[in-house]
Amino acid sequence: MIRFACAGRLDDVSVSELARAAEVTRDTFYRHASSVTELLSIALADKLAELVAETNEQLPTRAELGGVLSAGELRLLRHIEELAPVYRTALAGQSAAPVRRTLTGFLQRNLEVALRVYPDIAPIPEHELDDESVAVLAAYAASGTVGAIEVWLSCDEPRAVEDVRRIIKAGAPEWWVRATGGAA
């Protein structure tokens, strides 16, 4: 799947072609995913989960939080840069929605955890920070980040990770900038 996406092929790859390339049956394919794009989304979700697994399993102290979040941003952007042809194909194609949902969902879930564990980073008073507020704040930040990543990858000559990180941080919600340690 990754090979097809790297080659700029996603929307025109059939389940039969992918199954032949993977040397599995169509039945085996359908036991794991309902479409080529869903299989790619599952593979990317696994790679994103590895990013989180690389961090210390213990929650950082509040004093360590900014550094941990900032390092996580950098790891995510380096991961995307490493798989740029895959993400570029997946986010630009007709079937982009599942991959966009996977990436946005990954970011949103992690932001929700940060807001729940460290409510002082939220831009609203803690007594107003219910489940819906947490979800709205996290979705807003996650969706904006994914939109920025899509634009970054669509450029003819994408900027270096550090440059795009600085630009994304400059446009990030103020509460997130503060949570990750101020300016990029």
C-alpha positions, 0 to 999 in steps of 0.5 A: 500500500505504501509503495502505491501511495509513494508512487502517487497512486491511491485512487486508481489502485484496486483491491485486486491489484493491491491483494496481488502485490501483497500476495494475499487474497481479496478475502484476506484484504477485506478481513482487514479493511473495506477499501484501499484508503481505509487500509492506508489509514490503518497503516498510518494510524499504526505509525502514528501510534508508534510516535506516541509509544516512543515517549515516556509512558509516564505523564510529564510534570507540568514543568516538563510539559512544554518540552514534551509537547514541543518534541512531540510536534517535531516528531510528528512533522518529521514523521510526515516529512519521512512519509511525505509522498504517502501523505501527499498522495493520501491527502490530495486524492479523491479518497482523502477523507479517511486519512485526514480523519486518521491524522486529525483524530490522532492529534485531537485525542492527544490534545484532549488528553493534554487538556484534561490532565493539564487543565491550566493550559486551556484558554477557558477557566477550568470550571468551564472545561467540560467534555464538549469544551475539551473536544471543541478546543482539541478539534479546532487545534487539530484541524488547523494543524492538519490543514497546515500540513496539507498545504505544506505537502502540496507545495512544489518545494516544501519547506524544511521541518523547522521552518514549517514548524515555526510557521504552524506554531505562529498560527496556532491558538495562543493557548497551544503556543503557551502550552508548548513553551512560547515562541517556536 
